[in-house]
Amino acid sequence: MKPAAAASPSWLREGAGGVSLAVAVTPRASRTELAGVSDGRLRVRVAAPPVEGAANEELVRFLAKALGLPRAAVTVSAGASARRKTVVVRGVPAAAVRRLQPG
């Protein structure tokens, strides 16, 4: 009998254009880090202010580094000026992104 495939977390969706992540960002943190999952979103604290896209840039840098991808593979596709964002990651399967979930 084959083991059942692990269910994708609620914050992770796989589509034709790549893997989509529902993210909740907390700017101006003391350091950039994963902060768990809440309300179906991956929570990320970023050590940048929400000014002139600095928090988005830090989020993209952090996720790209965590996944071993170039920054160009990670884009904020929705919510650029909000705390609740959708991030698209290209060039990596959902299984690789799933390991981001803390705990």
C-alpha positions in Angstrom: 0.0 0.0 0.0 1.3 3.5 -0.9 1.5 6.1 1.8 -1.1 8.9 1.4 0.3 12.1 0.0 0.7 14.9 2.5 -2.1 17.4 2.2 -1.0 20.9 1.3 -1.2 23.5 4.0 -4.0 26.0 3.5 -1.5 28.8 2.7 -0.1 26.9 -0.2 -1.6 26.4 -3.7 0.0 24.9 -6.8 -0.9 26.3 -10.1 0.3 26.5 -13.7 2.3 29.7 -13.1 4.0 28.3 -10.0 3.3 27.9 -6.3 1.1 30.5 -4.7 1.6 31.4 -1.0 -0.9 33.3 1.2 1.3 35.4 3.5 0.7 37.7 6.4 3.6 40.2 6.8 4.5 42.0 10.0 6.9 44.9 9.1 9.4 46.5 11.4 10.3 43.3 13.3 13.7 43.0 15.1 14.7 40.3 12.5 13.2 38.6 9.5 11.8 35.2 10.3 8.9 32.8 9.9 6.4 33.3 12.7 4.0 30.4 12.2 0.7 30.0 10.5 -2.5 32.0 11.4 -5.8 32.3 9.6 -4.7 30.2 6.7 -1.6 32.3 6.0 2.1 31.8 6.5 3.2 34.6 8.9 6.5 36.3 8.2 8.1 39.0 10.3 10.3 41.3 8.2 13.0 43.6 9.5 12.0 46.5 7.2 9.5 49.3 7.3 6.5 49.3 5.0 7.9 52.3 3.1 8.7 52.4 -0.6 8.4 48.7 -1.0 11.2 47.9 1.5 9.0 45.3 3.4 8.1 43.6 0.1 11.8 43.5 -1.0 12.8 42.0 2.3 10.0 39.4 2.1 11.1 38.4 -1.5 14.8 38.2 -0.4 13.9 36.1 2.6 11.7 33.6 0.8 14.1 33.3 -2.1 17.0 32.6 0.2 15.0 30.1 2.3 14.0 28.2 -0.9 17.5 28.4 -2.5 16.1 30.4 -5.5 17.0 33.6 -7.3 15.0 36.7 -6.2 13.5 36.8 -9.7 11.7 33.5 -9.0 9.7 35.1 -6.1 7.1 37.9 -6.7 4.4 39.6 -4.7 1.4 39.1 -7.0 -1.3 40.7 -4.8 -1.4 42.9 -1.8 1.7 44.9 -2.4 0.6 47.7 -0.1 -1.2 45.4 2.4 -0.1 43.1 5.2 -2.0 40.2 3.6 -0.2 39.3 0.4 -0.1 36.6 -2.2 3.4 35.6 -3.3 4.1 33.5 -6.4 7.2 31.2 -6.5 8.3 29.8 -9.8 10.8 27.0 -10.4 10.1 24.9 -7.3 7.5 22.2 -6.5 4.9 22.6 -3.8 6.6 19.9 -1.8 9.8 22.0 -1.5 7.8 25.1 -0.4 5.9 23.0 2.2 9.0 22.7 4.3 8.8 26.5 5.1 5.9 25.7 7.5 7.3 26.1 11.0 6.7 23.5 13.6 
